[in-house]
Amino acid sequence: MRPTRPCVTSAQGRRGARGSRSTSSPWRSSSRARRTRSPWWSDCAAITTCTTSRRTSSAFRHRSSGANASMSTLRTPDVLAAGRWWSGDQLDTMARVWRAAVVERFGESDRLIAAAVGASPESVALFTALTSLPSPAVLLPPDARAWRTEPAIPIGTPVALMPAMASLAPEAERFGLIPFVLPDASTCSVGGAPLRPLDGPGVVVFTSGSTGLPKPVFVKSERLRRAGSARARAVGLGREAGALIGSSPAHGQGLQYLGAVLASGCPLGFLDPRDHRLALDALARPMFRCWRATAHLVEAVSRCVLTGPAIVPPFCILGAPISPSLFNAFQDRFGVPLRQGYSSTETALVAVDNGPPADVRPDTVGRPFPGVEVCFGEHPEKPEPAGEIGRIWIRSSWQMAGYGFPPHVERPGDVDGWWPTRDLGTMTADGRLKLAGRLDDAVRTRDNRVVNLEAVATHLREIPFIVEAVVVPLDTASGRSFGAVVECAPSLSVDVIRGKLADSLPPWSWPRVVKIVPALPRLANGKADRRACETLLGQERPT
């Protein structure tokens, strides 16, 4: 069961419940008191999309299933991880200790302060501590290799490290940062009112780095709160209808879903993608309504031998293309459709397929969220005709403030609030957003043929027993070409894959090299590592 009081050790038990005070506190804490809760937000407003020079709008209503916390009452959530519940009270106590330690060492100011955070309850506590300060918080992944960014993290930036991550201190110094190992929160306590997360100016996270060095993205707190409320309404999050994720708040998706959890007051669960048995246990728990899934874990739970009932939350959402075989295998086993969503670190949430189960389609990412405008073309003032494929432009009230570290941020390419993505797409006649690859997915081969690499990847995913495929450009001695890295069942061979492609694609769209792997190389946020795929293909002879 989810705890109603802290799951405490003997040392923690002396600190009492949320809001208790301790006269033995080594630090003082100054946070604002939480206000009372307010009812669930009203039903969704109209969705506005722009597919021609005249904007058109359509509306839908979403039936929420719980209460939504007011944006002024954000609090640390209850968190499930590795089969254990951590109460919000327990994590808030931890956060107050760490906040006081940071303030004692560096003071309360508007200077940047960074922290290494992972997919763990302790990281949620540290997130609460730092985002309650007047400083912009820079969230770093636990893998220090991702700390090499463009632009670089400013020299002299303090980096708060939980005791479990103290080994990262030398890495921080190597980057010119100031490491600060936080105290063991179980050995001391700080009194005061509960902390309010996302009460500071904002958060810096980083792009995935799949096509270059990660870029810092600054998002203001009020925009994170607004986006979190919109996502919570769209999938029905509430106090007894929580969310399961597998990514750290240091990544865009993890941050966005944490924002939705905070906005709705619901419980949060972390899934370890390496342990599908423990994941199945969490997925079957009735207090979770939404799972932000990854292709790897979806494949594992769809194919493994079950030792219990086949139960998953009603909303299972992927942020990547879904192969027909995986879509069908998942639905056949669990009776729940895999839905797609579309977002990015820069734009936050854009669209999600949140319609009735019978209406879910694997070939679209759903309808845009209320308040999101979408248009297609080279320029938002000259959009493509309805139904035509073009570059996707996004405008909303929760996009990033810009690239960089505050106060120096910029939005290159912005046109009157419209953000140019690197994706291609179109809008279907019934208002669903359909992706059609990326701008950098089209290559002109040595034969002077233009090939859309995402279209080739889509054909690969439609081959039975292929779980996922990545198609990337290759520069060879004889000119420009491309290759494919395929994650599939051991029974498939390169010859079989090539035969299937020959049935559906012209010869100039056949990959020069096909590499079969048991699992695609992935970045820390779960996305396919395109650079690693290029390296794999560069080591192969043409097949």
GUKE-557860 format. One line per field, with one value per residue (C-alpha): residue in three letters; chain; x negated, y negated, z. Coordinates in nm, 2 decimals. Layout:
residu: [ALA|...]
chaine: [A|...]
xx: [X|...]
yy: [Y|...]
zz: [Z|...]
END
This chain:
residu: [MET|ARG|PRO|THR|ARG|PRO|CYS|VAL|THR|SER|ALA|GLN|GLY|ARG|ARG|GLY|ALA|ARG|GLY|SER|ARG|SER|THR|SER|SER|PRO|TRP|ARG|SER|SER|SER|ARG|ALA|ARG|ARG|THR|ARG|SER|PRO|TRP|TRP|SER|ASP|CYS|ALA|ALA|ILE|THR|THR|CYS|THR|THR|SER|ARG|ARG|THR|SER|SER|ALA|PHE|ARG|HIS|ARG|SER|SER|GLY|ALA|ASN|ALA|SER|MET|SER|THR|LEU|ARG|THR|PRO|ASP|VAL|LEU|ALA|ALA|GLY|ARG|TRP|TRP|SER|GLY|ASP|GLN|LEU|ASP|THR|MET|ALA|ARG|VAL|TRP|ARG|ALA|ALA|VAL|VAL|GLU|ARG|PHE|GLY|GLU|SER|ASP|ARG|LEU|ILE|ALA|ALA|ALA|VAL|GLY|ALA|SER|PRO|GLU|SER|VAL|ALA|LEU|PHE|THR|ALA|LEU|THR|SER|LEU|PRO|SER|PRO|ALA|VAL|LEU|LEU|PRO|PRO|ASP|ALA|ARG|ALA|TRP|ARG|THR|GLU|PRO|ALA|ILE|PRO|ILE|GLY|THR|PRO|VAL|ALA|LEU|MET|PRO|ALA|MET|ALA|SER|LEU|ALA|PRO|GLU|ALA|GLU|ARG|PHE|GLY|LEU|ILE|PRO|PHE|VAL|LEU|PRO|ASP|ALA|SER|THR|CYS|SER|VAL|GLY|GLY|ALA|PRO|LEU|ARG|PRO|LEU|ASP|GLY|PRO|GLY|VAL|VAL|VAL|PHE|THR|SER|GLY|SER|THR|GLY|LEU|PRO|LYS|PRO|VAL|PHE|VAL|LYS|SER|GLU|ARG|LEU|ARG|ARG|ALA|GLY|SER|ALA|ARG|ALA|ARG|ALA|VAL|GLY|LEU|GLY|ARG|GLU|ALA|GLY|ALA|LEU|ILE|GLY|SER|SER|PRO|ALA|HIS|GLY|GLN|GLY|LEU|GLN|TYR|LEU|GLY|ALA|VAL|LEU|ALA|SER|GLY|CYS|PRO|LEU|GLY|PHE|LEU|ASP|PRO|ARG|ASP|HIS|ARG|LEU|ALA|LEU|ASP|ALA|LEU|ALA|ARG|PRO|MET|PHE|ARG|CYS|TRP|ARG|ALA|THR|ALA|HIS|LEU|VAL|GLU|ALA|VAL|SER|ARG|CYS|VAL|LEU|THR|GLY|PRO|ALA|ILE|VAL|PRO|PRO|PHE|CYS|ILE|LEU|GLY|ALA|PRO|ILE|SER|PRO|SER|LEU|PHE|ASN|ALA|PHE|GLN|ASP|ARG|PHE|GLY|VAL|PRO|LEU|ARG|GLN|GLY|TYR|SER|SER|THR|GLU|THR|ALA|LEU|VAL|ALA|VAL|ASP|ASN|GLY|PRO|PRO|ALA|ASP|VAL|ARG|PRO|ASP|THR|VAL|GLY|ARG|PRO|PHE|PRO|GLY|VAL|GLU|VAL|CYS|PHE|GLY|GLU|HIS|PRO|GLU|LYS|PRO|GLU|PRO|ALA|GLY|GLU|ILE|GLY|ARG|ILE|TRP|ILE|ARG|SER|SER|TRP|GLN|MET|ALA|GLY|TYR|GLY|PHE|PRO|PRO|HIS|VAL|GLU|ARG|PRO|GLY|ASP|VAL|ASP|GLY|TRP|TRP|PRO|THR|ARG|ASP|LEU|GLY|THR|MET|THR|ALA|ASP|GLY|ARG|LEU|LYS|LEU|ALA|GLY|ARG|LEU|ASP|ASP|ALA|VAL|ARG|THR|ARG|ASP|ASN|ARG|VAL|VAL|ASN|LEU|GLU|ALA|VAL|ALA|THR|HIS|LEU|ARG|GLU|ILE|PRO|PHE|ILE|VAL|GLU|ALA|VAL|VAL|VAL|PRO|LEU|ASP|THR|ALA|SER|GLY|ARG|SER|PHE|GLY|ALA|VAL|VAL|GLU|CYS|ALA|PRO|SER|LEU|SER|VAL|ASP|VAL|ILE|ARG|GLY|LYS|LEU|ALA|ASP|SER|LEU|PRO|PRO|TRP|SER|TRP|PRO|ARG|VAL|VAL|LYS|ILE|VAL|PRO|ALA|LEU|PRO|ARG|LEU|ALA|ASN|GLY|LYS|ALA|ASP|ARG|ARG|ALA|CYS|GLU|THR|LEU|LEU|GLY|GLN|GLU|ARG|PRO|THR]
chaine: [A|A|A|A|A|A|A|A|A|A|A|A|A|A|A|A|A|A|A|A|A|A|A|A|A|A|A|A|A|A|A|A|A|A|A|A|A|A|A|A|A|A|A|A|A|A|A|A|A|A|A|A|A|A|A|A|A|A|A|A|A|A|A|A|A|A|A|A|A|A|A|A|A|A|A|A|A|A|A|A|A|A|A|A|A|A|A|A|A|A|A|A|A|A|A|A|A|A|A|A|A|A|A|A|A|A|A|A|A|A|A|A|A|A|A|A|A|A|A|A|A|A|A|A|A|A|A|A|A|A|A|A|A|A|A|A|A|A|A|A|A|A|A|A|A|A|A|A|A|A|A|A|A|A|A|A|A|A|A|A|A|A|A|A|A|A|A|A|A|A|A|A|A|A|A|A|A|A|A|A|A|A|A|A|A|A|A|A|A|A|A|A|A|A|A|A|A|A|A|A|A|A|A|A|A|A|A|A|A|A|A|A|A|A|A|A|A|A|A|A|A|A|A|A|A|A|A|A|A|A|A|A|A|A|A|A|A|A|A|A|A|A|A|A|A|A|A|A|A|A|A|A|A|A|A|A|A|A|A|A|A|A|A|A|A|A|A|A|A|A|A|A|A|A|A|A|A|A|A|A|A|A|A|A|A|A|A|A|A|A|A|A|A|A|A|A|A|A|A|A|A|A|A|A|A|A|A|A|A|A|A|A|A|A|A|A|A|A|A|A|A|A|A|A|A|A|A|A|A|A|A|A|A|A|A|A|A|A|A|A|A|A|A|A|A|A|A|A|A|A|A|A|A|A|A|A|A|A|A|A|A|A|A|A|A|A|A|A|A|A|A|A|A|A|A|A|A|A|A|A|A|A|A|A|A|A|A|A|A|A|A|A|A|A|A|A|A|A|A|A|A|A|A|A|A|A|A|A|A|A|A|A|A|A|A|A|A|A|A|A|A|A|A|A|A|A|A|A|A|A|A|A|A|A|A|A|A|A|A|A|A|A|A|A|A|A|A|A|A|A|A|A|A|A|A|A|A|A|A|A|A|A|A|A|A|A|A|A|A|A|A|A|A|A|A|A|A|A|A|A|A|A|A|A|A|A|A|A|A|A|A|A|A|A|A|A|A|A|A|A|A|A|A|A|A|A|A|A|A|A|A|A|A|A|A|A|A|A|A|A|A|A|A|A|A|A|A|A|A|A|A|A|A|A|A|A|A|A|A|A|A|A|A]
xx: [0.00|-0.10|-0.21|-0.01|-0.30|-0.67|-0.85|-1.12|-1.43|-1.48|-1.68|-1.41|-1.13|-1.25|-1.19|-0.82|-0.57|-0.58|-0.61|-0.74|-1.02|-1.34|-1.54|-1.85|-1.86|-2.21|-2.06|-1.76|-1.51|-1.29|-1.02|-0.66|-0.37|-0.16|0.19|0.51|0.59|0.83|1.06|0.96|0.91|1.20|1.23|1.00|1.03|1.02|0.72|0.60|0.41|0.28|0.26|0.34|0.31|0.63|0.62|0.89|0.99|1.15|1.25|1.27|1.35|1.15|1.31|1.07|1.06|0.93|0.85|0.58|0.37|0.36|0.04|-0.02|-0.01|-0.28|-0.44|-0.69|-0.50|-0.49|-0.74|-0.76|-1.10|-1.24|-0.93|-0.94|-0.73|-0.89|-0.63|-0.62|-0.67|-0.99|-1.13|-1.03|-1.22|-1.52|-1.48|-1.47|-1.80|-1.97|-1.83|-1.96|-2.30|-2.32|-2.21|-2.47|-2.75|-2.65|-2.38|-2.05|-2.11|-2.03|-2.35|-2.33|-2.34|-2.37|-2.29|-2.34|-2.00|-1.89|-1.56|-1.53|-1.33|-1.64|-1.67|-1.31|-1.40|-1.70|-1.48|-1.24|-1.53|-1.69|-1.38|-1.25|-1.56|-1.58|-1.86|-1.81|-1.87|-2.09|-2.00|-2.28|-2.26|-2.47|-2.68|-2.95|-3.03|-2.71|-2.84|-3.04|-2.79|-2.77|-2.80|-2.99|-2.85|-2.99|-3.32|-3.27|-2.91|-2.84|-2.73|-2.53|-2.60|-2.39|-2.60|-2.54|-2.70|-3.00|-3.23|-3.13|-3.32|-3.65|-3.45|-3.29|-3.64|-3.76|-3.49|-3.58|-3.28|-3.26|-3.14|-2.95|-2.86|-2.54|-2.51|-2.34|-1.98|-1.91|-2.15|-2.01|-1.68|-1.55|-1.22|-0.99|-0.71|-0.71|-0.91|-0.73|-0.90|-0.92|-0.91|-1.23|-1.30|-1.34|-1.54|-1.81|-1.81|-1.99|-1.90|-1.98|-2.30|-2.21|-2.34|-2.60|-2.70|-2.40|-2.26|-2.14|-1.77|-1.63|-1.26|-1.09|-0.91|-0.57|-0.59|-0.67|-0.38|-0.15|-0.26|-0.24|0.13|0.21|0.05|0.22|0.56|0.50|0.43|0.64|0.37|0.50|0.43|0.51|0.41|0.04|-0.23|-0.52|-0.83|-1.18|-1.38|-1.55|-1.43|-1.76|-1.61|-1.32|-1.07|-1.15|-1.12|-0.79|-0.63|-0.76|-0.59|-0.26|-0.29|-0.36|-0.07|0.18|0.06|0.04|-0.20|-0.51|-0.68|-1.02|-1.08|-1.41|-1.42|-1.66|-1.41|-1.09|-0.97|-0.97|-0.83|-0.53|-0.46|-0.45|-0.25|0.02|0.07|0.41|0.29|0.11|0.31|0.03|-0.30|-0.55|-0.69|-1.01|-1.03|-1.28|-1.06|-0.74|-0.91|-1.03|-0.69|-0.51|-0.73|-0.83|-0.66|-0.40|-0.39|-0.09|0.21|0.15|0.23|0.10|0.23|0.50|0.27|-0.06|-0.24|-0.55|-0.74|-0.88|-0.74|-0.55|-0.59|-0.27|-0.40|-0.48|-0.15|0.05|-0.16|-0.11|0.26|0.32|0.15|0.28|0.59|0.46|0.34|0.00|0.05|-0.20|-0.29|-0.50|-0.72|-1.07|-1.30|-1.25|-0.88|-0.76|-0.43|-0.28|-0.04|0.08|0.32|0.56|0.89|1.10|0.90|1.08|0.98|0.60|0.39|0.02|-0.05|0.01|-0.10|0.26|0.41|0.23|0.28|0.52|0.32|0.07|0.06|-0.10|-0.17|-0.38|-0.61|-0.93|-0.79|-0.49|-0.35|-0.35|-0.22|-0.18|0.17|0.38|0.26|-0.09|-0.41|-0.63|-0.85|-0.67|-0.64|-0.51|-0.38|-0.26|-0.28|-0.51|-0.81|-1.16|-1.29|-1.59|-1.92|-2.19|-2.23|-2.04|-2.05|-2.21|-1.96|-1.85|-1.60|-1.76|-1.51|-1.21|-0.95|-0.69|-0.68|-0.68|-0.96|-1.10|-1.14|-1.37|-1.07|-0.85|-0.48|-0.12|0.22|0.48|0.83|0.96|0.70|0.43|0.06|-0.14|-0.52|-0.70|-1.07|-1.32|-1.48|-1.82|-1.66|-1.66|-1.99|-2.10|-2.28|-2.58|-2.33|-2.17|-1.86|-1.69|-1.59|-1.38|-1.56|-1.27|-1.05|-1.30|-1.30|-0.92|-0.92|-1.17|-0.96|-0.66|-0.86|-0.73|-0.96|-1.15|-1.13|-1.30|-1.52|-1.74|-1.86|-2.14|-2.35|-2.70|-2.99|-3.18|-3.47|-3.23|-3.00|-2.70|-2.48|-2.30|-2.27|-2.03|-2.08|-1.80|-1.68|-1.50|-1.44|-1.73|-1.53|-1.56|-1.86|-1.99|-1.89|-1.53|-1.52|-1.66|-1.40|-1.12|-1.25|-1.28|-0.91|-0.81|-1.09|-1.27|-1.64|-1.78|-1.60|-1.77|-2.03|-2.39|-2.46|-2.22|-2.35|-2.14|-2.18|-2.00|-1.94|-1.99|-2.25|-2.06|-2.13|-2.06|-1.71|-1.61|-1.65|-1.84|-2.21|-2.24|-2.61|-2.67|-2.47|-2.68|-2.99|-2.85|-2.77|-3.11|-3.27|-3.06|-3.12|-2.83|-2.57]
yy: [0.00|-0.36|-0.51|-0.77|-0.85|-0.85|-0.52|-0.61|-0.46|-0.50|-0.82|-0.96|-0.87|-1.13|-1.41|-1.35|-1.43|-1.70|-2.04|-1.94|-2.14|-2.02|-2.22|-2.03|-2.14|-2.24|-2.47|-2.70|-2.67|-2.95|-2.82|-2.92|-2.74|-2.53|-2.66|-2.45|-2.23|-2.34|-2.12|-1.95|-2.18|-2.23|-2.04|-2.09|-2.41|-2.42|-2.29|-2.54|-2.42|-2.61|-2.41|-2.69|-3.07|-3.08|-2.92|-2.66|-2.52|-2.21|-2.11|-1.80|-1.73|-1.51|-1.33|-1.36|-1.10|-1.28|-1.61|-1.84|-2.05|-2.42|-2.55|-2.73|-2.41|-2.21|-1.96|-1.67|-1.36|-1.01|-0.80|-0.43|-0.29|0.06|0.19|-0.06|-0.36|-0.69|-0.93|-1.29|-1.38|-1.17|-1.33|-1.68|-1.62|-1.52|-1.82|-2.07|-1.93|-1.96|-2.30|-2.43|-2.28|-2.45|-2.79|-2.76|-2.69|-2.92|-3.16|-3.24|-3.43|-3.42|-3.24|-2.91|-2.60|-2.25|-1.90|-1.55|-1.37|-1.03|-0.83|-0.80|-0.93|-1.10|-1.29|-1.41|-1.54|-1.72|-1.87|-2.00|-2.15|-2.33|-2.45|-2.61|-2.84|-3.18|-3.03|-2.87|-2.50|-2.31|-1.94|-1.71|-1.34|-1.10|-1.01|-1.28|-1.22|-1.42|-1.72|-1.83|-2.07|-2.35|-2.61|-2.47|-2.49|-2.81|-2.76|-2.80|-2.67|-2.48|-2.12|-1.96|-1.58|-1.34|-1.11|-0.82|-1.03|-1.17|-0.98|-1.25|-1.52|-1.47|-1.49|-1.81|-1.96|-1.85|-2.06|-2.36|-2.32|-2.34|-2.00|-2.00|-1.66|-1.69|-1.56|-1.23|-1.34|-1.05|-1.19|-1.55|-1.73|-2.08|-2.22|-2.45|-2.45|-2.21|-2.32|-2.41|-2.28|-2.49|-2.80|-2.94|-3.11|-2.79|-2.48|-2.41|-2.06|-1.95|-1.82|-1.46|-1.51|-1.25|-1.48|-1.69|-1.81|-1.85|-2.21|-2.37|-2.45|-2.70|-2.66|-2.90|-2.74|-2.90|-2.74|-2.40|-2.43|-2.53|-2.25|-2.00|-2.10|-2.05|-1.71|-1.60|-1.70|-1.53|-1.19|-1.22|-1.24|-1.31|-1.24|-0.87|-0.84|-0.86|-0.83|-0.59|-0.70|-0.56|-0.87|-1.12|-1.48|-1.58|-1.48|-1.66|-1.38|-1.31|-1.68|-1.72|-1.43|-1.53|-1.87|-1.69|-1.49|-1.81|-1.99|-1.71|-1.60|-1.24|-0.97|-0.90|-0.57|-0.51|-0.20|-0.04|0.06|0.34|0.52|0.61|0.82|0.53|0.31|0.55|0.53|0.15|0.14|0.36|0.12|-0.05|-0.39|-0.45|-0.57|-0.66|-0.50|-0.70|-0.39|-0.31|-0.08|0.15|0.21|0.24|0.51|0.69|0.69|0.79|1.10|1.23|1.51|1.37|1.49|1.28|1.11|0.90|0.55|0.21|-0.15|-0.26|-0.52|-0.38|-0.64|-0.61|-0.90|-0.70|-0.53|-0.21|0.09|0.27|0.59|0.43|0.24|0.56|0.77|0.52|0.48|0.86|0.92|0.64|0.52|0.17|-0.02|-0.18|-0.55|-0.79|-1.14|-1.42|-1.66|-1.79|-1.95|-2.29|-2.28|-2.06|-1.89|-1.92|-1.63|-1.30|-1.03|-1.05|-0.94|-0.63|-0.30|-0.20|-0.53|-0.50|-0.47|-0.37|-0.59|-0.93|-1.11|-1.22|-1.56|-1.88|-1.98|-2.27|-2.59|-2.45|-2.59|-2.38|-2.47|-2.32|-2.47|-2.66|-2.96|-2.99|-3.29|-3.07|-2.73|-2.43|-2.35|-2.12|-1.76|-1.85|-1.75|-2.03|-2.14|-2.15|-2.48|-2.50|-2.79|-2.76|-2.93|-2.67|-2.65|-2.70|-3.05|-2.97|-2.79|-2.88|-2.95|-3.23|-3.52|-3.46|-3.27|-3.29|-3.14|-3.11|-3.07|-3.19|-3.37|-3.56|-3.29|-3.00|-2.75|-2.56|-2.19|-1.96|-1.73|-1.70|-1.62|-1.69|-1.71|-1.44|-1.54|-1.45|-1.68|-1.43|-1.51|-1.27|-1.27|-1.21|-1.21|-1.48|-1.75|-1.58|-1.24|-1.31|-1.24|-1.26|-0.94|-0.90|-0.80|-1.15|-1.00|-1.17|-0.92|-0.98|-0.78|-0.78|-0.63|-0.35|-0.30|-0.29|-0.01|0.18|0.15|0.30|0.63|0.89|0.95|0.62|0.43|0.10|-0.03|-0.33|-0.45|-0.69|-0.85|-0.72|-0.89|-0.63|-0.64|-0.61|-0.89|-0.95|-0.65|-0.52|-0.21|-0.05|0.08|0.33|0.46|0.79|1.15|1.39|1.58|1.29|1.27|0.98|1.17|1.20|0.83|0.72|0.95|0.78|0.43|0.53|0.60|0.26|0.01|-0.08|0.03|-0.32|-0.31|0.01|-0.04|0.01|0.18|0.36|0.45|0.67|0.61|0.76|0.41|0.07|-0.15|-0.42|-0.74|-0.79|-0.93|-0.62|-0.76|-0.57|-0.68|-0.77|-0.84|-0.49|-0.35|-0.53|-0.38|-0.03|-0.07|-0.21|0.11|0.33|0.42|0.36|0.63]
zz: [0.00|-0.05|0.28|0.46|0.69|0.63|0.59|0.83|0.99|1.36|1.30|1.07|1.30|1.56|1.30|1.30|1.02|0.76|0.90|1.25|1.40|1.57|1.82|1.74|1.37|1.25|0.99|0.97|0.69|0.55|0.32|0.25|0.40|0.16|0.09|0.07|-0.23|-0.50|-0.71|-1.03|-1.33|-1.56|-1.88|-2.17|-2.38|-2.76|-2.96|-3.21|-3.52|-3.82|-4.14|-4.39|-4.39|-4.19|-3.85|-3.77|-3.44|-3.31|-2.95|-2.75|-2.39|-2.15|-1.86|-1.57|-1.30|-1.00|-0.83|-0.94|-0.70|-0.74|-0.89|-0.56|-0.35|-0.52|-0.28|-0.28|-0.41|-0.27|-0.48|-0.55|-0.65|-0.65|-0.48|-0.19|-0.11|0.00|0.14|0.04|0.41|0.42|0.10|0.22|0.54|0.33|0.10|0.39|0.53|0.19|0.11|0.44|0.37|0.03|0.18|0.46|0.21|-0.08|0.05|-0.11|-0.43|-0.80|-0.90|-1.08|-0.88|-1.03|-0.91|-1.03|-1.03|-1.14|-1.15|-0.77|-0.48|-0.34|-0.66|-0.62|-0.28|-0.42|-0.70|-0.44|-0.24|-0.53|-0.71|-0.39|-0.39|-0.58|-0.80|-1.14|-1.10|-1.35|-1.36|-1.46|-1.53|-1.32|-1.62|-1.62|-1.99|-2.06|-1.87|-2.18|-2.33|-2.58|-2.44|-2.14|-1.79|-1.64|-1.45|-1.07|-1.07|-0.75|-0.79|-0.52|-0.49|-0.29|-0.06|-0.31|-0.59|-0.39|-0.64|-0.90|-0.71|-0.91|-1.24|-1.13|-1.05|-1.39|-1.55|-1.34|-1.11|-0.73|-0.59|-0.26|-0.11|0.08|0.44|0.52|0.57|0.81|1.07|1.11|1.07|0.99|1.11|0.92|0.68|0.38|0.08|-0.24|-0.55|-0.87|-0.66|-0.81|-1.14|-1.35|-1.45|-1.70|-1.86|-2.17|-2.52|-2.58|-2.77|-3.03|-3.31|-3.13|-2.79|-2.55|-2.54|-2.22|-2.23|-1.97|-1.88|-1.64|-1.34|-1.42|-1.77|-1.62|-1.38|-1.67|-1.89|-1.60|-1.54|-1.91|-1.92|-1.60|-1.74|-2.07|-1.91|-1.60|-1.33|-0.98|-0.61|-0.66|-1.02|-1.06|-1.32|-1.39|-1.56|-1.63|-1.69|-1.46|-1.41|-1.58|-1.91|-2.08|-2.06|-1.69|-1.60|-1.79|-1.62|-1.28|-1.35|-1.42|-1.10|-0.90|-1.07|-1.00|-0.65|-0.77|-0.67|-0.89|-0.97|-1.12|-1.33|-1.39|-1.76|-1.67|-1.45|-1.62|-1.33|-1.09|-1.36|-1.41|-1.03|-1.04|-1.36|-1.20|-0.90|-0.91|-0.80|-1.13|-1.43|-1.68|-1.79|-1.99|-2.16|-2.34|-2.64|-2.47|-2.16|-2.37|-2.58|-2.26|-2.09|-2.41|-2.48|-2.13|-1.95|-1.71|-1.35|-1.26|-1.42|-1.73|-1.59|-1.70|-1.65|-1.89|-2.04|-2.18|-2.39|-2.61|-2.74|-3.04|-3.35|-3.27|-3.50|-3.59|-3.44|-3.11|-3.10|-3.16|-2.92|-2.63|-2.69|-2.73|-2.39|-2.18|-2.36|-2.35|-2.66|-2.68|-2.74|-2.89|-2.77|-2.92|-2.72|-2.71|-2.45|-2.63|-2.68|-2.39|-2.46|-2.81|-2.87|-2.72|-2.84|-2.54|-2.71|-2.64|-2.66|-2.98|-3.14|-3.08|-3.39|-3.41|-3.71|-3.54|-3.22|-3.15|-3.13|-3.01|-2.65|-2.58|-2.61|-2.86|-3.22|-3.50|-3.85|-4.13|-4.39|-4.44|-4.26|-4.02|-4.22|-4.54|-4.43|-4.66|-4.78|-4.56|-4.58|-4.72|-4.54|-4.41|-4.13|-3.79|-3.62|-3.26|-3.05|-2.69|-2.35|-2.20|-2.44|-2.33|-2.25|-2.47|-2.51|-2.26|-1.89|-1.74|-1.77|-2.11|-2.31|-2.68|-2.91|-3.26|-3.54|-3.33|-3.54|-3.34|-3.08|-3.33|-3.27|-3.57|-3.49|-3.68|-3.75|-4.06|-4.04|-4.14|-3.99|-4.08|-4.18|-3.83|-3.66|-3.56|-3.59|-3.81|-3.81|-4.14|-4.03|-3.97|-4.18|-4.15|-4.24|-4.61|-4.79|-5.15|-5.23|-5.46|-5.73|-5.69|-5.54|-5.25|-4.98|-4.66|-4.40|-4.16|-4.43|-4.47|-4.09|-4.09|-4.35|-4.14|-3.83|-4.02|-4.08|-3.83|-3.53|-3.58|-3.25|-3.36|-3.64|-3.69|-4.03|-4.05|-4.33|-4.41|-4.58|-4.78|-5.01|-5.31|-5.18|-4.97|-4.86|-4.56|-4.34|-4.09|-3.73|-3.65|-3.32|-3.39|-3.29|-3.34|-3.61|-3.86|-4.09|-4.30|-4.61|-4.49|-4.40|-4.74|-4.91|-4.72|-4.81|-5.18|-5.18|-5.06|-5.16|-5.48|-5.51|-5.43|-5.09|-4.98|-4.70|-4.81|-4.47|-4.24|-3.89|-3.66|-3.28|-2.98|-2.85|-3.00|-2.83|-2.64|-2.46|-2.09|-2.17|-2.37|-2.72|-2.98|-2.99|-3.35|-3.32|-3.18|-3.46|-3.72|-3.55|-3.56|-3.93|-4.00|-3.88|-4.11|-4.47|-4.72|-4.69]
END
